[in-house]
């Protein structure tokens, strides 16, 4: 069994933002949809599931709306406010990268809890969930893949021309 810190790698669900069950749901306080811009709520749903919450992307979207965890008028997350909707998840920090990041360090963080990772695809931001690193590279879940193609894969295989721009790190509140 492959364990992720204390989290079982294979217990993390794979959510696709273009899943027909929720792709047309409005995102946050915007006219955008989960299908077009819901990579963050999908990554958060996967992360929250890894620590025991029973959620899917529409539930995370609605809980974030109630907690006012979106910037007004948008579908952009306010990272620290996610903890108001999910008290076991504590926002720690984010790191912006202007150069190539140390993937080893991102992997060490993901050993404890999956890491939200913003990449640039053809200059456009997109979020994936980094779940670990090994000798081959960063292993991620990419919510932009269609439901039938969802899989765990290496970032350089799934998105070969992407560049990591930022990571968002959370911790679990131990009770």
C-alpha positions in Angstrom: 0.0 0.0 0.0 1.4 3.4 -1.0 1.1 5.9 1.9 1.3 9.6 1.5 2.6 10.8 4.8 -0.2 9.3 6.8 -2.5 9.5 3.8 -3.2 6.6 1.5 -2.3 7.8 -2.0 -5.0 5.6 -3.5 -7.8 7.0 -1.3 -7.6 10.4 -2.9 -10.4 10.7 -5.4 -9.7 12.0 -8.9 -12.1 14.9 -9.7 -12.4 16.4 -13.1 -13.6 19.9 -13.5 -15.3 19.0 -16.8 -17.3 16.1 -15.3 -20.9 16.5 -16.7 -22.3 16.2 -13.1 -20.9 19.7 -12.2 -19.2 21.3 -15.2 -22.1 23.9 -15.6 -22.2 24.8 -11.9 -21.4 28.5 -11.3 -18.1 29.1 -9.6 -17.9 31.2 -6.5 -19.5 34.6 -7.1 -18.8 34.7 -10.8 -20.5 33.8 -14.1 -17.7 31.3 -14.7 -18.3 27.6 -14.3 -16.5 24.7 -12.6 -16.0 23.3 -16.1 -14.2 26.4 -17.3 -12.3 27.6 -14.2 -12.9 25.1 -11.4 -9.5 23.5 -11.1 -9.0 25.0 -7.6 -12.3 23.7 -6.1 -11.5 20.3 -7.7 -8.0 20.3 -6.2 -9.4 21.3 -2.8 -12.1 18.6 -3.0 -9.3 16.0 -3.6 -7.2 17.5 -0.7 -10.1 17.6 1.7 -11.0 14.0 0.8 -7.5 13.0 1.7 -8.0 14.1 5.3 -11.5 12.6 5.7 -14.0 15.1 4.5 -16.7 13.7 2.3 -16.9 16.3 -0.5 -17.1 16.8 -4.2 -16.4 20.0 -6.2 -19.9 21.4 -6.0 -19.9 20.9 -2.2 -16.6 22.6 -1.9 -17.8 25.5 -4.1 -20.9 26.0 -2.0 -19.1 25.7 1.3 -16.5 28.3 0.1 -19.4 30.6 -0.9 -20.9 30.3 2.5 -17.5 31.0 4.2 -16.9 33.9 1.8 -13.7 32.2 0.7 -14.0 33.7 -2.9 -12.9 37.2 -3.8 -16.0 39.3 -4.3 -17.5 38.9 -7.8 -15.0 36.2 -8.8 -14.3 32.5 -8.6 -10.8 33.1 -7.1 -10.1 31.5 -3.8 -9.1 33.3 -0.6 -6.8 30.7 0.7 -7.0 31.5 4.5 -10.8 31.5 4.4 -11.0 28.0 3.2 -10.2 27.0 6.8 -13.5 28.7 7.9 -15.4 26.2 5.8 -13.1 23.3 6.7 -11.7 23.8 10.2 -9.4 20.7 10.0 -7.5 22.3 7.1 -5.2 25.1 8.2 -3.7 27.5 5.6 0.1 27.8 6.2 1.6 29.8 3.3 2.1 30.1 -0.4 5.3 30.4 -2.4 5.6 32.2 -5.8 8.4 31.1 -8.2 10.1 33.3 -10.7 12.5 30.5 -11.6 12.4 26.7 -11.7 11.3 25.5 -8.2 13.0 22.9 -6.1 10.8 19.9 -6.9 12.4 18.0 -4.1 11.1 20.5 -1.6 7.6 20.5 -3.1 7.7 16.7 -2.8 8.8 16.8 0.8 5.8 19.0 1.6 3.5 16.7 -0.4 4.7 13.8 1.7 2.8 15.3 4.6 -0.3 16.6 2.8 -1.0 17.1 -0.9 0.1 20.5 -2.2 -2.0 22.8 -4.5 0.3 23.7 -7.4 -0.3 26.5 -9.9 1.2 25.9 -13.3 1.3 28.0 -16.4 -0.1 26.3 -19.6 0.7 28.5 -22.6 0.8 31.4 -20.3 -2.6 30.7 -18.6 -2.8 29.7 -14.9 -4.1 26.2 -14.0 -4.0 24.2 -10.7 -3.0 20.6 -10.1 -2.7 18.7 -6.9 0.8 17.5 -6.1 0.6 14.2 -4.2 4.3 13.2 -4.0 7.7 13.2 -5.7 9.9 10.3 -6.6 13.0 9.8 -8.8 10.8 10.4 -11.9 9.3 13.7 -10.8 6.2 15.2 -9.3 3.2 13.0 -9.2 0.0 15.0 -9.6 -3.8 14.9 -10.1 -4.9 17.2 -12.9 -8.6 18.2 -12.7 -8.6 19.4 -16.4 -8.4 15.8 -17.7 -11.7 14.4 -18.7 -13.4 12.0 -16.2 -12.6 8.9 -18.4 -8.9 9.9 -18.6 -8.4 10.8 -14.9 -5.3 9.3 -13.5 -2.3 10.0 -11.3 0.6 11.1 -13.5 3.9 12.9 -13.6 3.6 16.6 -14.2 6.2 16.5 -17.0 4.2 13.8 -18.8 0.7 15.3 -18.3 1.7 18.9 -18.9 5.2 18.8 -20.6 5.3 22.5 -21.4 4.0 23.8 -18.1 5.9 25.8 -15.6 5.3 25.8 -11.8 4.3 29.4 -10.8 3.1 29.0 -7.2 2.3 26.5 -4.5 -0.3 26.8 -1.7 0.5 24.8 1.5 -2.0 23.7 4.1 -1.7 21.6 7.2 -4.1 19.4 9.2 -5.3 20.7 12.6 -4.6 17.8 15.0 -7.3 17.4 17.6 
